[in-house]
């Protein structure tokens, strides 16, 4: 299939906004979908910082940009510039997908739905009863909210800034089926509870582009053998958190899985079509091979976890 497409005055524009976005795979994914589905749409990456956010959203209306993905550090700040929020996005307090319907902007959170879909594609072994989450930012809010909505018994949240974890826990206590517990940010406190948890999720930026190493401080010896280690970072494609989990023969889910499934959910919102999962996986695989980004990585498919070497 040729990469060449004609962009005309009728072409619909979509984009990811945030800072940085130079690493974003969103253009790779969504342009592959648009091309495969023969849709007259194009997807761009636009660097926008917090100071430029209002102007950027005004420009979405002005230029008729049809949809956005929103990434760090804008997922929470963007809410006040939108006209409507989906119920889940409102509860989460963060948006990563925006649809423009004739100038009316509606915000969604596909991090939450994408996380749960990615779990459904692997063998979770039934409903997880306890989840441990590192971080209390936008992605953490999405994942904590989703597992609480799904009725997980206990969610432990730990964050370097303790107060942010407390705010998140207090907000989710309205979902009374789930006990949200805040854990101090230190390995000794983690050690007391992490062994109870079926799913352990890194929602921090630790491990992204040499920003520290979570693997060095996680109490691995306390983690149960059937635990799922889940990373939300996909740059690098394999963090030390994931590498260490695999060394210990734990089930590990790389951040690329969350990325693909949240992208699929964004595509559903914008196109009202079921996105071609295999096309998305192939586009990313080819991009990685072309750019020599990594030796190997994992994607959860409709049936199993696939390894691309």
ABEGO torsion letter per residue (X at the ends): XBABBBBBAABBBBBBBEOBAAABAAAAAAAAAAAAAGBBBBBBBBBBBAAAAAAAAAAAAAAGBABBBBBOAAAAAAAAABABBBAAAAAAGBBABBBBBGGBBBBBBAAAAAAAAAAAABBAGEBBABBBBBEABAAAAAAAAAAAAAGBABBBBBBABAAAAAAAAAAAAABAABBBBBBBBBAAAAAAAAAABABBBBABABGBGGBEBAAAABBAAABBAABBBBBABAOBABBAAAAAAAAAGBBBBBAAAAAAAAAAAAAAAAAGBBBBAAAAAAAAAAAAAAAGABABBBBBBAABBBBBX
